[in-house]
């Protein structure tokens, strides 16, 4: 899961060919997760568990990465999107994660602090 975090950072800190390579690697990582999920409602099977809980904060950033790098997780990994929506139906998840628009605003500040664009 740490790889997902590192790859996400590479997505917005790079440009051009390097960003495209990072995007491809990020999508491959997501597809690996989707393969592990399979047709189960949650990574552990029928019940929401530790892996689901651990991954959801990373999935909060997907909206930001999609905008920043112009790709669609819906297209690339539809099962993961269905899974994340299922997880967000849980009050314990939806009330603990940041709003997408606020997170995007924070992302823009991060870029500014790092001198990117």
C-alpha positions in Angstrom: 0.0 0.0 0.0 3.0 2.3 0.6 3.7 1.9 -3.2 0.4 3.5 -3.9 1.4 6.5 -1.9 4.8 6.8 -3.5 3.4 6.4 -7.0 0.7 9.0 -6.3 3.4 11.5 -5.3 5.2 10.8 -8.6 2.0 11.5 -10.5 1.8 15.2 -9.6 5.5 15.9 -9.1 6.5 15.0 -12.7 5.6 16.1 -16.2 5.7 14.9 -19.7 7.0 11.4 -20.4 8.0 10.9 -16.8 4.4 11.6 -15.7 3.0 9.3 -18.4 5.3 6.5 -17.1 4.2 7.2 -13.6 0.6 7.2 -14.6 1.0 3.8 -16.3 2.8 2.4 -13.3 0.0 3.8 -11.0 -2.7 2.3 -13.1 -0.9 -1.1 -13.2 -0.8 -1.0 -9.4 -4.5 -0.2 -9.2 -5.3 -3.1 -11.6 -3.3 -5.4 -9.3 -5.5 -4.3 -6.4 -8.6 -4.8 -8.6 -7.5 -8.3 -9.5 -7.0 -9.1 -5.8 -10.5 -7.7 -5.0 -12.0 -9.9 -7.7 -15.8 -10.2 -7.5 -15.8 -9.9 -3.7 -17.6 -6.9 -2.1 -14.6 -6.2 0.1 -11.0 -7.3 0.0 -11.6 -9.7 2.9 -14.7 -11.2 1.4 -18.2 -10.4 2.6 -17.2 -8.1 5.4 -15.4 -4.7 5.5 -12.0 -5.3 7.0 -8.5 -4.0 7.7 -7.4 -3.9 4.1 -10.5 -1.9 3.1 -10.0 0.5 6.0 -6.3 0.9 5.1 -6.9 1.6 1.4 -9.7 4.1 1.7 -7.6 7.1 2.6 -5.5 6.5 -0.6 -8.6 6.3 -2.6 -9.6 9.8 -1.4 -6.8 11.1 -3.6 -8.0 9.4 -6.8 -10.2 12.4 -7.7 -7.2 14.7 -7.3 -4.9 12.4 -9.4 -7.6 12.1 -12.1 -7.8 15.8 -12.5 -4.1 16.5 -12.2 -3.0 13.8 -14.7 -6.1 13.4 -16.9 -7.0 9.8 -16.5 -10.1 8.0 -15.4 -10.1 5.3 -12.8 -13.7 4.6 -13.7 -12.5 3.4 -17.1 -9.3 1.7 -16.0 -10.5 0.0 -12.8 -14.3 0.0 -12.6 -14.5 -2.7 -9.9 -12.3 -0.6 -7.6 -14.6 2.4 -8.1 -17.6 0.2 -7.2 -15.7 -1.1 -4.1 -14.8 2.5 -3.0 -18.4 3.6 -3.4 -19.5 0.6 -1.3 -17.0 1.6 1.4 -18.2 5.2 1.3 -21.7 4.0 2.1 -20.4 3.1 5.6 -20.8 6.1 7.9 -17.5 5.3 9.7 -15.7 5.8 6.3 -17.7 8.7 4.8 -17.4 10.8 7.9 -13.7 10.3 8.4 -12.4 11.1 4.9 -12.0 14.6 3.5 -14.3 16.3 1.0 -13.0 15.9 -2.5 -13.1 19.6 -3.3 -11.2 20.5 0.0 -8.7 17.8 -0.8 -8.2 19.2 -4.3 -7.7 22.7 -2.8 -5.0 21.2 -0.4 -3.4 19.6 -3.4 -3.1 22.9 -5.2 -1.4 24.3 -2.1 1.0 21.4 -2.0 2.0 22.1 -5.6 2.5 25.7 -4.8 4.6 24.9 -1.6 6.8 22.5 -3.7 7.2 25.1 -6.5 5.3 23.1 -9.1 3.4 25.2 -11.6 
